[in-house]
Amino acid sequence: MGKPSLILAALAADALPGLRFVQVQNLSREGDGLTTELLTTDDNRQILLKSPNTAAAATELGTEVRALRVLKNVSLPFSVSALLGQTSPKAIRQALAFEYVPGQPVDLTKVRLEDPIINSIGQALARIHSIPTSVVSDSGLPEYQPAQRVRERVAEFDRAMDTGRIHRDLLERWQNALLDVNLFRYQPVVVHGGLRSDLLLAEESIIVGVAEWSQLSIDDPATDLAFIYGEADPEIAAAITLAYEGSIRADKNLKQRANLYFELSLATYLLQVMALGDEAGTEEATLMLSQLHQDLESGSLPSLSPTEFASSAAEVITPISQAASFTAPVTIITDSIEVIDLAEVGPVSIEAKPEKLEEDLF
């Protein structure tokens, strides 16, 4: 195959004919299955070119296109991207061109309590969760109910326990939380589904954009707050949550579930790298879980018990998928998702009107 720069130029010219690109910046992340480039035109326009390297990445990219189509009809206080064009079926490989949303990725490790961005982050999350659920459910994007999500996490807990790499005290902490139905009394809302701090784009301490919407769904609002408790100091996480709660009606156990989901994400990472046979990743995940156990021993981890309900702790650590509450089969609502065949989408001009673009894509 030819040189990467020449291939990129060919893809960009095919996806957006008539434009001349003068600068290229690689934004690809290892392991996400995408080649992502930031292109700058001769008139200073910036465009993201995404090319899937795997079938899974292609499906995810198609789902993001659908999500962006949904969000185009929603009023948000920040910017989201839009599809501008795509390579033709005859192109050497598949690529999609998206509008670039400018802004500086947020780094929660550098945020201080007096920073106004804390309030802006909380308000941005609240606004996402205020999107009418019908907008997402009517589009065929996923919708998850609390009992279903708990069963899925219970099944993953059992797999993580079987690795033998997680301390008994952590397993007991998670088991007690997962068995307490009072913790999961929440109203599903529209969620981003894959938030990290670097997907929040800021200018002058204001969130001006949010990126990567391929996991848009109806789910637990705590899903979108879990990253805060993993990336920020506890007082910063608490301040952002307080700002969030000041902008939306939130359930009383939101913080507990957000903390639980962050902790369980480390077990998820362990399972993923072990499945790949990644020894370095396995050691890294084991080390992170060991540090989490040390935090538990030192008393620095917050309680996961429901705020307004009493919960009963399990006496022994056994595969909790055997518990009567969680033996029903897990059904993930995906039948109504329309998978977009990106190869069927013809090239469109960057100047194409939104109405025409919708006709071409859908």
C-alpha positions in Angstrom: 0.0 0.0 0.0 1.2 3.6 -0.7 2.6 6.1 1.8 0.2 7.0 4.6 0.2 10.7 3.6 -0.7 9.9 0.0 -3.5 7.5 1.1 -4.9 10.2 3.4 -4.8 12.8 0.7 -6.7 10.4 -1.6 -9.3 9.6 1.0 -9.9 13.3 1.9 -10.2 14.3 -1.7 -12.7 11.5 -2.3 -14.8 12.3 0.7 -14.7 16.1 0.2 -14.0 16.9 -3.5 -13.0 20.4 -4.3 -11.2 21.1 -1.0 -7.4 21.5 -0.7 -5.8 20.3 2.5 -2.5 21.9 3.7 -2.0 20.4 7.1 -2.5 17.0 8.8 -2.4 16.1 12.5 -2.7 12.5 13.6 -5.2 12.1 16.5 -5.5 8.3 16.5 -5.6 6.6 19.9 -4.2 3.1 20.3 -6.8 0.4 20.6 -9.8 2.3 19.4 -9.9 0.7 16.0 -9.9 4.1 14.1 -7.4 6.1 12.2 -8.3 9.7 13.0 -6.7 12.7 11.4 -7.3 16.5 11.8 -7.1 18.1 8.4 -6.7 21.9 7.8 -7.8 23.3 4.5 -6.2 26.2 2.6 -9.0 28.5 3.9 -8.3 27.4 7.6 -11.3 25.1 8.0 -10.6 22.1 10.2 -12.1 18.6 9.5 -11.8 15.3 11.2 -11.3 12.3 8.9 -12.1 9.0 10.6 -11.3 5.7 8.9 -12.2 2.4 10.7 -9.6 -0.4 10.9 -12.0 -3.1 12.1 -15.6 -4.2 11.5 -16.4 -3.2 15.1 -15.0 0.3 14.6 -17.0 0.6 11.4 -20.2 -0.3 13.2 -19.4 2.1 16.0 -18.8 4.9 13.5 -22.1 4.2 11.9 -23.8 4.4 15.3 -22.1 7.8 15.9 -23.5 9.1 12.6 -27.0 8.1 13.8 -26.4 9.7 17.2 -25.2 13.0 15.6 -28.3 13.0 13.4 -30.5 12.8 16.6 -28.5 15.5 18.3 -28.8 17.9 15.4 -32.5 18.4 16.4 -31.7 19.1 20.0 -30.8 22.5 21.5 -27.6 22.1 23.5 -25.4 24.8 25.2 -22.3 23.3 23.5 -21.3 22.2 20.1 -21.4 18.6 18.7 -19.9 17.4 15.4 -21.8 16.8 12.1 -21.1 14.5 9.2 -19.7 16.3 6.2 -18.9 13.6 3.7 -17.7 10.1 3.0 -15.5 8.3 0.6 -17.2 6.5 -2.3 -17.4 2.7 -2.5 -14.5 2.7 -4.9 -12.1 4.4 -2.5 -9.1 2.4 -1.4 -10.5 2.3 2.1 -13.5 3.7 4.0 -13.4 7.1 5.6 -15.9 9.7 7.0 -15.3 13.4 7.3 -16.8 15.2 10.3 -17.0 18.8 11.4 -14.2 19.5 13.9 -15.4 20.9 17.2 -12.7 23.2 18.6 -11.8 23.5 22.3 -9.2 22.4 24.8 -9.7 19.0 26.3 -10.4 19.2 30.0 -7.8 17.8 32.4 -9.6 17.1 35.7 -6.3 16.6 37.5 -5.6 20.4 37.0 -9.0 21.7 38.1 -9.2 23.6 41.4 -12.3 24.1 43.6 -12.5 27.8 42.6 -12.4 27.1 38.9 -15.7 28.1 37.2 -15.3 25.1 34.8 -16.7 22.9 37.6 -20.1 24.5 37.3 -19.9 24.4 33.5 -19.2 20.6 33.5 -22.0 19.9 35.9 -24.4 22.0 33.8 -23.3 20.3 30.6 -23.9 16.8 32.0 -27.3 17.9 33.3 -28.3 19.3 29.9 -27.4 16.0 28.2 -29.6 14.2 30.8 -32.4 16.6 30.1 -32.8 15.6 26.5 -36.2 14.1 26.0 -35.9 10.3 26.1 -38.3 10.0 23.2 -35.8 11.7 20.9 -33.4 8.8 21.5 -35.8 5.9 21.8 -37.6 6.9 18.6 -34.3 6.8 16.7 -33.7 3.1 17.5 -30.7 3.7 19.8 -30.3 1.5 22.8 -32.5 1.8 25.9 -31.5 0.0 29.1 -33.6 -0.6 32.2 -32.1 -0.7 35.8 -32.7 -4.4 36.4 -31.1 -5.3 33.1 -28.0 -3.3 33.8 -27.6 -4.8 37.3 -27.8 -8.3 35.8 -25.1 -7.4 33.3 -22.8 -6.1 36.0 -23.4 -9.1 38.2 -22.4 -11.4 35.4 -19.2 -9.3 34.9 -18.6 -9.4 38.6 -18.6 -13.2 38.5 -16.1 -13.2 35.6 -13.8 -10.8 37.4 -14.0 -12.8 40.6 -12.9 -15.9 38.7 -9.6 -14.2 37.7 -8.3 -14.5 41.2 -6.6 -11.2 40.8 -9.0 -9.0 42.9 -8.8 -8.8 46.7 -11.6 -10.4 48.7 -12.4 -7.1 50.4 -13.1 -5.3 47.1 -15.2 -8.2 45.9 -17.2 -8.1 49.1 -17.7 -4.3 48.7 -19.0 -4.7 45.1 -21.1 -7.7 46.0 -22.9 -5.8 48.8 -23.6 -2.9 46.5 -24.8 -5.0 43.6 -27.1 -7.0 45.8 -28.8 -3.9 47.3 -31.7 -3.2 45.0 -32.3 0.2 46.8 -29.1 1.5 45.2 -30.6 1.1 41.7 -33.8 2.9 42.1 -33.3 5.5 39.4 -35.0 6.9 36.4 -33.1 6.2 33.1 -32.2 9.3 31.1 -30.4 10.1 27.9 -26.7 9.6 28.5 -23.5 10.2 26.4 -22.4 6.7 27.5 -18.7 7.0 27.0 -17.6 10.2 28.7 -14.0 11.0 29.6 -12.6 14.4 30.6 -10.8 14.7 27.3 -14.1 14.5 25.4 -15.2 17.7 27.2 -13.9 20.7 25.2 -13.5 24.0 27.0 -12.7 27.6 26.2 -12.1 30.1 29.0 -13.5 27.7 31.7 -16.7 27.1 29.7 -17.6 23.7 28.1 -18.0 24.6 24.4 -18.1 21.1 22.9 -18.6 17.4 23.7 -17.1 14.8 21.4 -17.6 11.1 20.4 -21.3 10.2 20.7 -21.3 6.6 19.5 -22.6 5.3 22.9 -25.6 7.7 23.0 -28.5 5.8 24.8 -31.0 5.8 27.5 -29.4 4.5 30.7 -28.4 5.3 34.3 -27.3 9.0 34.7 -24.5 7.8 37.0 -22.9 6.2 33.9 -21.8 9.7 32.7 -20.4 10.7 36.1 -18.3 7.7 36.8 -15.2 9.1 35.0 -15.3 12.1 37.3 -14.7 9.8 40.4 -11.9 8.1 38.5 -10.1 11.1 37.2 -10.6 13.9 39.8 -9.7 14.4 43.4 -12.7 13.5 45.7 -13.5 17.2 46.5 -13.5 18.1 42.8 -15.7 15.2 41.9 -18.1 16.2 44.7 -18.2 19.8 43.5 -19.0 18.8 39.9 -21.7 16.5 41.2 -23.1 19.3 43.3 -23.2 21.6 40.3 -24.9 18.8 38.3 -27.5 18.3 41.0 -28.2 22.0 41.1 -29.3 21.9 37.5 -31.4 18.7 37.4 -33.5 16.6 39.7 -31.1 13.8 40.6 -31.7 10.6 42.7 -30.1 10.4 46.1 -27.8 7.5 45.3 -26.2 9.0 42.1 -22.8 9.4 43.7 -22.7 5.9 45.1 -23.4 4.3 41.7 -21.0 6.6 39.9 -18.2 5.5 42.4 -19.3 1.9 42.0 -19.2 2.1 38.2 -15.7 3.6 38.2 -14.4 0.9 40.5 -16.0 -1.8 38.4 -14.5 -0.3 35.2 -11.1 -1.4 36.6 -12.3 -5.0 36.7 -13.7 -4.6 33.2 -10.3 -3.4 32.0 -8.7 -6.4 33.7 -11.1 -8.8 31.9 -10.4 -7.1 28.5 -6.7 -7.3 28.7 -6.7 -10.8 29.9 -8.9 -11.8 27.1 -6.4 -10.3 24.7 -3.5 -12.1 26.3 -2.0 -8.7 27.1 0.5 -9.4 29.9 1.6 -5.8 30.4 -2.0 -4.7 30.4 -2.9 -7.4 32.9 -0.2 -6.3 35.2 -1.3 -2.7 34.9 -4.9 -3.6 35.7 -3.9 -5.7 38.6 -1.8 -2.9 40.0 -4.7 -0.4 39.7 -6.9 -2.8 41.5 -4.3 -3.3 44.2 -4.1 0.5 44.7 -7.9 0.6 44.9 -7.7 -2.0 47.6 -5.1 0.0 49.5 -7.5 3.0 49.3 -10.2 0.8 50.7 -8.0 -0.3 53.6 -7.0 3.3 54.4 -10.7 4.4 54.5 -10.4 6.8 51.6 -13.0 5.1 49.5 -16.6 6.5 49.9 -19.5 4.3 51.1 -21.5 2.6 48.4 -24.5 2.1 50.7 -27.8 3.8 49.6 -28.4 7.2 51.2 -32.0 6.7 52.2 -32.4 2.9 52.5 -30.9 0.2 54.7 -29.0 -2.5 52.9 -28.1 -6.0 54.0 -24.5 -7.2 53.4 -23.8 -10.6 52.0 -22.0 -13.0 54.4 -19.9 -14.8 51.8 -18.5 -14.1 48.4 -20.0 -16.5 45.9 -21.0 -16.0 42.2 -23.8 -13.6 42.8 -25.5 -14.3 39.5 -26.9 -17.3 41.4 -28.9 -14.9 43.6 -32.6 -15.2 43.0 -32.9 -11.5 42.1 -30.6 -11.8 39.2 -31.3 -15.2 37.6 -33.6 -13.9 34.9 -32.0 -13.8 31.5 -30.4 -10.6 30.4 -32.0 -9.0 27.3 -30.2 -6.1 25.7 -32.5 -3.9 23.7 -30.7 -3.8 20.4 -33.2 -5.3 18.0 -34.4 -1.9 16.9 -31.0 -0.5 16.2 -30.5 0.2 12.5 -26.9 -0.6 11.5 -25.8 1.9 8.9 -23.9 0.4 6.0 -21.3 3.1 5.5 -20.3 1.6 2.2 -23.8 2.5 0.8 -23.4 6.2 1.6 -22.2 8.1 -1.4 -19.8 11.1 -1.3 -21.3 14.4 -0.4 -20.0 17.9 -0.6 -19.0 19.9 2.5 -21.4 22.5 1.2 -24.3 20.1 1.0 -27.5 21.4 2.7 -28.5 19.5 5.9 -31.7 18.3 4.3 -29.9 16.8 1.3 -27.3 15.2 3.6 -30.1 13.5 5.6 -31.6 12.1 2.4 -28.2 10.8 1.2 -27.5 9.1 4.5 -30.8 7.7 5.6 
